[in-house]
Structures are given as structure tokens and as C-alpha cells.
Amino acid sequence: MHQPVLLQQTIEYLLTDPNGVYVDCTLGGGGHLSHLLNFTGNNAQIIAIDRDKEVLEASRKKLNLPKITFIHEDFRYLSRILNRLNINKVSGILLDLGVSSMQLDTASRGFSYHEDAPLDMRMDSEQALNATEIVNHYSEEEIARIIYHYGEERYARNIARSIVKYRQEKAIDSTLELVDIIKSSVPARYSREKHPARRTFQALRIAVNSELEAVQEVLPQAVKHLLIGGRLCVITFHSLEDRIVKQFMQEQARECICPPDFPVCICGHRASLKLLNRKPVLPDENECHQNPRARSAKLRVAERI
Ligand SMILES: C[S@@+](CC[C@H](N)C(=O)[O-])C[C@H]1O[C@@H](n2cnc3c(N)ncnc32)[C@H](O)[C@@H]1O
């Protein structure tokens, strides 16, 4: 069961009009959406997007209400989705990034380093690229770059070298095969701190699903479709995606984005967002205790002006 993170706080920020139009770009198990439904009237309209068909269908079964439109698509096409539905402006947009527990807990999806399964990691199983393709066909430099940048893994070079050496003998097909390769590439003391495959699996997942590109692409579209006073709520789980969201919101909240040494403004930029908190909202100790996944969560909220 997916336990939604920062649930009360997120919905309090998101909800500005009980009969508004809301977009949940990351439906997942529908935890945030179910809570939002408690506060919306019959005239509200909700667009629920997920690029994972299995996850979307499971949530559709649970939450099948006329006011919800379920869309199987990547949120990076938000404008296209809304145009197709003849919707221009909305009251709130939610992004709760990353994977859902349903994806992690279904061993066959290949997201987990605890269970043996084909090395897949695709959120959208209709997509061609999967993690097997990356580890067996990308160059050593490219694999090291992915593991270093997306996993912030200090042993990225060692791990990439071992992957390429191993695959000369045999293709890497399964999650636990990759875990063993990673374990053999890092010092034993590293394995005692946290699971040694954690960062590499995160990196491959981000690369397979182009997660950072999707976030980068959706943010300007979200601003474009928000009503004045409408809210954008984004929950992130690691520093790479949080940095993208933070920088975007800060830039959109500034009147001028010229370099600081310019004597006069030439950018013509106007603020389109107001930040509702200077620092991100974090889960309290109680939530982190009950849901360890919440530990790294950060909620950033901005209002369209
Ligand atoms: C953390 S879960 C959301 C959980 C949900 N808020 C809940 O309370 O149950 C993230 C979901 O977003 C989906 N997702 C991630 N990136 C996506 C993208 N670019 N487009 C559409 N869905 C995406 C994943 O498939 C996953 O189901």
C-alpha cells in the first residue's frame, strides 16, 4: 500500500476552490487524490495522469468517479493533454515525483534491489528503453556518467568498469546479478552504511524514465495553465529533482533575471509565481517514523500571480 507523503499539508496548499479543476500529474496509488476528493464538490473536475498503465488502472478501479478523467500519459505533455480536453486554466497542479510503492513492491518491474527480477525499471512498459539495454549496450563512460550524475555515487567509475567487464562474459539480465556486480565494486565498509546498490538503482531508474527532463519540461507548462491564485505543489525525493524545482520557482518569482552585474534590466522578465514558503515543507518526525520513504521528501509550493 502506497502511503502518501505530506498528505494534509499538500492538499491544504493545493485546494483554493472546492469546485475548481485540478491536475494530479502523478496519480500513483491515488492517495493524494483521495484526500483531495474529500474537499471538492460535485462540480470539481480532476485530471489524473500516470505514465504507468498498471498503476493507473488499479487506481481507476478504486476511484472511478464521473468528475475524474484518467489519462495514461507522461506529464511532460501536460499542455497537449489539457488542450485535448479543452481545458485552458486550472486551480491546482500536483506533482509527487518518483516511484510509487506499487511499482517498488511488484518485483517483476525490476525497480527493487531486494528481489530478483528482470532488470527493467520502466514506468511505462510500452517504452522501448529499459535498464537491461543501458547496462548491456551503453559505453563504460556513459554508464559511469549516469551513475555519477543521477545517483551521486562516488564509486560510479568502479561500478561502470565492473559492469562492462562482466558483460563481456555474459549479458546482465537480472536485478540481483547487477547487485552482485555493484557489491564487488565497492569497499565492504560502504555496504555496511546503506545498501550499496541504492544509488546505482536510483540512477538507472532516472535515466530509463528521463525523470529529470520530464520535470524540467512540465514546470513551465504548469505555470502557463494555472489560474491567477492557482497553486503548483511539487514533492521531490532527491536533491537533483529538488534543485530543478527550486531554481525554476525562484526564477519565476523574480521580476528580472538579468545577470547581477547588468546596470539596467534588458530581460523583460516578469514574475509569474509567488513562493508560499521560503523553505520547503518537510515531514515531521512522526511521519518519518511511520513512513521511512518520507524522510527525503520536500514540498515546494508556488502561487500563480
Ligand atoms: C510517488 S508516486 C505518486 C503517489 C501518489 N501521489 C499517491 O498518493 O498515491 C509517483 C507516480 O508518478 C508516476 N510518474 C512518474 N513520472 C511520471 C511522468 N513523467 N508522467 C506521468 N506519471 C509519472 C509514477 O508512475 C508513479 O505512479
PDBQT file of the ligand as one rigid body, heavy atoms in Angstrom, charges set to zero:
ROOT
HETATM    1  C1  LIG A 401       5.237   8.874  -5.805  1.00  0.00    +0.000 C 
HETATM    2  S1  LIG A 401       4.075   8.181  -6.904  1.00  0.00    +0.000 S 
HETATM    3  C2  LIG A 401       2.629   9.124  -6.624  1.00  0.00    +0.000 C 
HETATM    4  C3  LIG A 401       1.853   8.672  -5.430  1.00  0.00    +0.000 C 
HETATM    5  C4  LIG A 401       0.511   9.352  -5.251  1.00  0.00    +0.000 C 
HETATM    6  N1  LIG A 401       0.642  10.775  -5.019  1.00  0.00    +0.000 N 
HETATM    7  C5  LIG A 401      -0.249   8.710  -4.118  1.00  0.00    +0.000 C 
HETATM    8  O1  LIG A 401      -0.503   9.382  -3.115  1.00  0.00    +0.000 OA
HETATM    9  O2  LIG A 401      -0.605   7.533  -4.204  1.00  0.00    +0.000 OA
HETATM   10  C6  LIG A 401       4.591   8.774  -8.443  1.00  0.00    +0.000 C 
HETATM   11  C7  LIG A 401       3.757   8.278  -9.624  1.00  0.00    +0.000 C 
HETATM   12  O3  LIG A 401       4.033   9.159 -10.712  1.00  0.00    +0.000 OA
HETATM   13  C8  LIG A 401       4.180   8.430 -11.890  1.00  0.00    +0.000 C 
HETATM   14  N2  LIG A 401       5.077   9.203 -12.745  1.00  0.00    +0.000 N 
HETATM   15  C9  LIG A 401       6.393   9.464 -12.552  1.00  0.00    +0.000 A 
HETATM   16  N3  LIG A 401       6.876  10.196 -13.564  1.00  0.00    +0.000 NA
HETATM   17  C10 LIG A 401       5.845  10.422 -14.404  1.00  0.00    +0.000 A 
HETATM   18  C11 LIG A 401       5.705  11.135 -15.624  1.00  0.00    +0.000 A 
HETATM   19  N4  LIG A 401       6.742  11.744 -16.192  1.00  0.00    +0.000 N 
HETATM   20  N5  LIG A 401       4.481  11.192 -16.204  1.00  0.00    +0.000 NA
HETATM   21  C12 LIG A 401       3.414  10.576 -15.624  1.00  0.00    +0.000 A 
HETATM   22  N6  LIG A 401       3.491   9.868 -14.490  1.00  0.00    +0.000 NA
HETATM   23  C13 LIG A 401       4.687   9.799 -13.878  1.00  0.00    +0.000 A 
HETATM   24  C14 LIG A 401       4.755   7.095 -11.462  1.00  0.00    +0.000 C 
HETATM   25  O4  LIG A 401       4.413   6.111 -12.405  1.00  0.00    +0.000 OA
HETATM   26  C15 LIG A 401       4.106   6.892 -10.097  1.00  0.00    +0.000 C 
HETATM   27  O5  LIG A 401       2.950   6.110 -10.200  1.00  0.00    +0.000 OA
ENDROOT
TORSDOF 0
